[in-house]
Amino acid sequence: MASASHTVDELLTQAEAARDQGSSAEALARGGAAAEAAWPQIAADDRARRRRGGLLLVHFRYRSGALSSAVDAGLEILPLLRETGPDAELVELLRTIALCAVDAHRFDDALHCAEEAHRVAQALGDPGWLSLATNTLGCFFERSGDPWQAERLLNEAVDIARPLAGPWRPLFGALNNLAAVLIGAHYLLRDAVPLEEARAPLQRALPAVQEAVAQARQLQDPFALVFVLGNLGEILVHLGNASGARAALEEAMAGARAGGYEAQMHRIGCSLGELLVLEGHPGPARDALAAVLSALLAAAPAADQPVTRLRLHHALWRAESALQRPAAALSHLEQYLKLERQRAVTQLQSQSRLFVTRLEAEQARLEARRQGERADTLEVDVRHDPLTGLGNRREVAHRWPEMLRHAQAADSPLSVAMVDLDMFKQVNDRHGHALGDRVLVALAQLLRAATRSADLVARVGGEEFLLLLPDTPPQRALEVCERLRQRVASYAWSNLAQDLKVTLSIGVASTPPLDAAALTRRADEALFRAKAQGRDRVVAG
């Protein structure tokens, strides 16, 4: 074991050295390879190395464009960082997960992490981290279909960061993402309103992105400069400034090639193809755009760049139309509309699952009062998940203090179980989100059937559930959860879809202490171990 640990430490040291060298292609490849090689060798209970190795894994996957796998690694180590309480490293991990998740269209994960990052940053009381966390929330709202709320949040992030001395990342990040949000607003408007109206967000973005370019040059970060120059070139293309766009995009592409930033090469290549369309060269534009699309689809994983794919099909539709090739143009238009529909549906599903906004709740309370109804009834509705009918996080926050008081007064045990659907993303990817929703509803019914009326069953995440089991000692809680696991594993899931299998991983913790945060942390850690040990099992914390 000592020799294996030594090998892991050597790999982690290599990855750290590569990370500290910057963002060159060679450093990314070397560091990523070392982090990937070290990760499976780290034991599940080796907490220090898992934290160290997981952070490196997230860093290199993010920088290489493997966004969804970066989210998976980040979520796996998140409980380890929560243990030490609010600190900058936790905010940064939560932000990275959220940014990767939102660009990979994993909106549930993105919102949970963005909101938690903001709460932790507020607890830290540091304006730099608060600006970065507010920035992340803005990115989430833009990707989930609300660029106007996103613009407000990004302007707030800029205002928080601007008094900070020196070219520090919060101001650069807020300026760059403000520009990106306004680019997204342009795409949302461009086929629905007159051209000048669609260009208005780009005009607001231009001063922000120009300031961000100056910040990036001061930071001397090649990746940051490539990213923001790509945004500047994209804006200038759609404002019709061909010469300015070409200068920015050619510098950005040179930097992306030197650094080996594959995802950025795809994005910048798309902008260069759009520039050729703007300049009236549809043939070269078609060839350039088709080459980028082919390279993107061949990359692993191609699904991590849905926005670039949308842009490529839209630009190819325009190029083929200009070449008077109606069949090819129609094919790209259909692909564009299909991807746009998928994005819209995913955004709406995310919003319907996760949002009962404060404004909506307040409006409903006022309406209830006008009708003479009790606001208590409204509060109950707000505390329940609309898809499954189970309690949500609000219900947990409402019920848990009373359960703890009862346990203390009666000197009785209380057990907590964190329940997670194994590989649920694969269910959605293979069978579609509609069937995924049916799986969640069926699981909710199984959870209700396996628990008592005094128990609390809540859906606290996309595929994560929480059970609060009053008057339940540790062994009894393990028995309840094991029966639940077996019942789910043996359920006739094939009635929903051929070859569909669903299993659960469950982490269980019991009092003492009578502390909600400590119990949740122990249950989360036990769930983490259940996942690490192969899933489809119950583990005590």
N, C-alpha and C positions, 0 to 999 in steps of 0.2 A: 504493500500500500504506500510505503514511503516513496518508492521510486515513481509510482503513478502520480502521487501528489507533486513530486518534483517536476515531472513532465508537465502537469497542468500549470504549475507556477511559471515554468519557462514560457509556455505558450501565452499565458496572460501578460507576462512581462513584454514579450514580443509585440502583442497587440497594443499595449499601452505605449510602447515606444513608437509604433506606427501612427497611433492616434495623435501623439504629441508632435509628430513631424509635419502634420497638416493634411491637406486634402489631395495630394498628388495621386495619380492612378496607381503608381507602384505602392505607395503607402496604404491606400485603401485595399488593394488586393492582398497585400501581405498581412495587414492587420486583420482584415476580414477572415482570411483563411485561418489565422492563428486563433481568433475568437471562436470560429465555428468548430475547429478541432478540439478546443479546450472544453466547450460547453457540455457535450455528452459525457465527458469523463468526470464531471464534478458531481459528487454524491448529493442526493436531495437534502440531506441533513447538514451538509457543509455550508452553513449559512453565509459565512464571510466570503468564501470563494464564489458562491452562486450570485451574491450581490455584485461582486467585482466583475465576474465573467459576464453576467447578464447585462450590466450597463455597457460593457464593451460591445456585446453582441448587438444591442439596440443601436448604438452609435454607428457601427459599420453597416448594418442593414439599412438604416435610414439614409446614410450618405451614398450608398450604392443604389438606392431607389427600390429596394425590396421592402415596400412599405407595410404590406399586410403581415409579413413574417416578423418585421420589427415590432408591430403591435403585439403579436403573440408572445414574443420574448419579453416585452415590457410588462404585459399583464401578469406573466408568470413570476416576475421578481418584485412586482409592486408591493405585495405584503411585507417583503423584507425591508423595504425602505420606509414603510409606514411605521415600523417598530420603533424607530429612533425619534419619532415625532416630526413636527414641521421643520423642514430645513430646505436649503436651496437645491440640494440634490434631488429631493422628492419633487419639488416644483418642476425642475427641468425634465425629470423622467415623465411626469404626468403630461407636460406640454408636448414632449416628443411623441408620446403615444397618441395624444389627441390629434396632432398635426398629421401624423402618418395615417391614423384611422380615418380622418375626414377625407383625405385625398384618395384613400382606398374604398371610400363609400361605406365604411363601417361606422355609421352615424351614432349608434347606441354607445359603443365604446368611446367614440370621440367626445360626446356630450358629457358622459360621466367623468372622464378624465379632465376635460376642460373646466368643468365646474369645480372639481376637487382642487385643481391647480389654483384656481382663483381663491378658494377658501383658505388654502394653505398659505398663499402669498399674502392675503390679508392678515392672517395670524402672525406672519413674520414681521409685518410692518415695514417692509423694505420697498421703496418706490420703484426700484429697478425691476424687481421680481413681480410687483403688482402690475407694472406696465406690460411685461412679457405675458403674464397670465390673462390680462384683459385682451391683449393682442390675440391670444389663442382662442378665447371665446368669440372674438370677432370673426376669425377664420372659420370656426364651426358654423356660425350663422350664415356666412356667405355660401359655404358649400351645401348647407341644408336648405338653401333657396330663399334666404332673406338678406340680400346684399345691403339693404337700407339700414337695418339694425346693425349689420356688420360694420358699415361705414361709421355709424355713431360710435361704436365701441373702439374702432381703430383710431378715430380722432381723439377719443379719451385716452387711449394708450400713448399717443404722440404727446398729448398735453402733460401726462404724468412723467414721461421720460425726458422731455425737452430741458427742464431745469438741471438735469444731471450733468455734471462736468465731463467733458471729453467725448470722443467718438465711441461711446459704449454701445453694446449690442441692443439694448432695449429701444433706443431711438431708431437705429437702423432697421430693426425688425418691424417696428410699428409703421415706419414710413413705407418700407417695401411691401408689407402685407396690406396696408391701406391702398397702395397702387394695385395690388393683385385683386383685392375686393372690388375696386372700381372697374377693372378689366372684366371681372365676372358680371358686374351689372350691365356693362356694354353688351356682352354676349346674350344676356337675358332679354335685352331690349331690341337688338339689332334687326330682327325679322318681324318685329311687332309695331314699331313706331318709325316716324320719319328719321332719315339719316342723322340730321343735326341733333335731334333729341337723343338718339342712341349714342352719339359722340360726347354728349355732355359729361358723363362720368369719366371719360378719358381725359377731357380737359381739366377736370378736378384732380385726376391722378398725376398729370404731368409734373407739376411742381414737387409733389411728394417723391416721385421716382427719381427726379433729377437730384434732389437733396440726398436720397438714399444712395445714389451712385457715388456722390462725394464722400458720404460716410463709409461706404465699402472700400474706397481707395485708401482712406485713412486707417481702416481696420487691417488692411493688407491681408485679407482673407480671400484666396482665389475663388473658392466656392461661392462666397457671398457676392463677389463681384460678377461672376458669371450669371448668377441667379437674377440680380437686379438689372444688369445690362439686358438680359433676355426680356425682362418686363418692360424696360424702356423701349427696346426695339419693337415689341409687340404693340405697345401703345402707339408708337409713331406710324407703324404700318396702317393701323385702323384710323388714324387721323389723316392719312394720305401724305405723310412726309417721307417720301421714298428715300431721299439721300440720307436723312438723319437716321432712319430705320436701318438702312444697310450698314452704316458705320457702327452702330451699336450692336447689331446682330453678328457682324463679322468678328468684332472683338470678343463678343460672348462665345461664339462658336470656337474661336481659337483657344480661349481659356478652357472651354469644356473638353475639347480634344486633348489639350495638354494635361488636364486633370483626370481624364477618363470618366467624366460625369455623364454616363450613358443617358439617363433620364432627361438631363438638360439638353443633350445633343438632339434628342427627339423633339423636345419642345421648341428649341431654337430653329431646328430644321423645318418644322412646320411653319414658323413665322417667316423664314426665308422663302418658302414656297408660296405663302400668302402674298409676300412682297412681289414675287414674279407675276402673280395674277394682277396685282395692283398696277404693275408697270406694263401690262398688256402683253405678256409672254405666256399664254396658257399652255403651250406645248411643253417648254422647259419646266413650267410650274407643275404640270401633271406628272412628269417624270420624277422631279425632285420629291414631290409629296408622296408618290407611290413608293419610292425607295424608303422614305422615312417610315411610312406605314408598315412596309414589309419588315423593316428592322425592328420596329416596336413590337409587332406581333410575334417575332421570333425571339424577343427578349424574354427573360424569366424574372418576374412574372409580368406578362403583358397587361393583366387586369389592374395593375397598380397605377396605370396612367390613363384613366378613363377620360379626363378632360382633354388631354392631347389627342386621343382617338376621336373624340367628338369634333375637335377643330380640324383634324386631317380630313375626315369625311366631308365636312362642310366645305372646306377649301377645294377638295377634289371634285365635288359637285359643281362648284363654280367654274373650275378649270375645264371640266368635260363639257359643260354647257357652252362655254365660250368656243370650244373646238367643234361644236355642233355634233356631239356624240350622245344622243339622247338616252340610249340604253345604259351606257356607262354612267352618265350623270344621274339617271334615276336610281341605279344600284347604290351609288354613294349617298344619295338623298335618303333612300330607305334605311341604309345603315345608320346614318346620322339620326334620323327620327326614332329608330329603334333604341339607340343608346340614350337619346334624350328622354324617351318615355321611361326606360329603365331607371334612369337617374331620378326622374320626377316621382316615380312610384316609390323608390327607396326613400327619398326625402319625405314624402307624405306618410309612409309607414313609420318612419322614425319620429316624425312630429306627432302622429296620433298615439304612439306608444308612450312617448316621454314628456309631452307638453300639456300641462294644464297651467297656463301662465297666470301670474299674479293678477294681471289685468282682467283675464277671463273670469277668474275666481271672484274678484271684486265686483265685476258687472253682474255675475250670477247672484251674489249675495244681495246686491241692491234690488235686483228683480224679485228675489225671494221675499225681501222685506215689503216691497210694493204689493205683492200678492198676499201678504200676511202669513207667509210660510216661515217656518223655523229655519234659521241659518244653520242649525245643527245638522239638518238633513243634507244641506249642500256640502257641509264639511265631510260628511260620510262619503258622498259621491266623489269628492276631490281626493279622498284617501284611498281610492280603489282603482286598480288597473283596468282600463276600458276593454282590453282584449280578453283577459282571463277572468275578470271579476274578483280576483284576489286582492288583498291589501297591497299597497305600494309602500314606498319609503315613508311617506307621511303617516300612514297607518302604523308602521313600526314605531316611528317617533312618538306617536300618540299613545300607543298601548304599552310600550316597553317600560316606562317609568312605573306605571301602576303594577305591572307584573313583578318588578324588582322590589317594590314596597311590600307586596303581598308575600314574596318569598322571605323577606327579612322579618316581617311581623310573625309569620307562621313557622319560621325556621325550617323552611321546606326547600328542596332543590329546584333549580331551574336549568334547563338545558337548551342549547342553541345549536341549530344545524344549518350550515351553508350548503346548498344543493346546486349543482351545476350540470347542465346537459352536456355530455361529452361530444366533442366534434360537431357542435350544432351548426357552425358555419358551413360545414360540408353538406349538411342536410339542406340548407338554404341554397347553396351553390348548385347542388345536383338536382333538387326537386322544386326549387322556387320558394319565394317568401310566403306565398299563399299557403302552401302545404306546411311550411315552417310554423305559421300561425296556428294551423290545425293541430300540430304536434304540441305546441305550448298550451292550447286549450285542453287537449286530452290529458296532458301531464297535470294541469291544474286540478282536473277532476280526480285523478289518481291521488294527488296530494290531499285533497279534501277527504277522500274515502279512507285514507290511511291515518288520519288524525282526528282528535276529539274536538268538540265544539269549543272547549276552553283553550285550545291551542291556537296560535296565530300562524297563518300561512300567508306569505307575502312574496310578490314578485319584485325583486329589488334591482334587476338588471335585465338585459336582453334575454339571456337564457339562465339567469341566476335567481334562485329562490331562497328564502330564509324561513326557517321554522323556529318558533318560540314555544317550548314545551314546559309549561309550569308543572310543579309537583312531580317532576320526572328525574330520577337519579341517573347517573352516567350509564350504567349497564342497561337500564330500561331504554334510554334514548338510543343507544347503539342498536338494540333489538328492533325498535320502531323503524329506524333508518335502514337497517338491513332488510327488513320485510318490504319496505318501500322500494329499495333498490331492486330486489328480486321481482317485485310485482311489475315494475317498469320494464325490466329486461325481458320478462316473459309475456308482456302485453302484445296483442296481435297488431303490431304496427304495419304489417304488410297489407292490412285492410285499407290503409291510407295510401300506400305506394309500394309497389313490388320491390322486394329486397331492402326495404327500410328497416333499420334497426336503431333503437334508441337506448342508451344507457346513462346512468348517473354516477357522478363522483360526489361524495358527501363528506364534509368535515364536521365533527361534533365536539362541542365543549360544554362543560357543566360548571355550575357554581360549586365552591367559592372561586374567585371573589364575586361579590354582588356589584359588578361593574360592567356596564354594557360595552364600553370600548374594549376592555380586556377580553371579555367573552367573544366578541366579534373577531378580534385579532387572533385568538386561539383557534376559533372555528375556521377562519380564513387560512391560517397556517396548516391546519389539518387537511383542508380541501386541497391546498397546494401539494401536500405530500401524497394525497390520494391520486392526483393527476400525475405526479412524478413517478408513482409506483405502477402506473399502467392504466389508470382510470377504471371505471366500473367497480368501485369499492367504497367502503365506509372506513374512515380513519378517525380515531379519537385524538383530540387535542388537549 
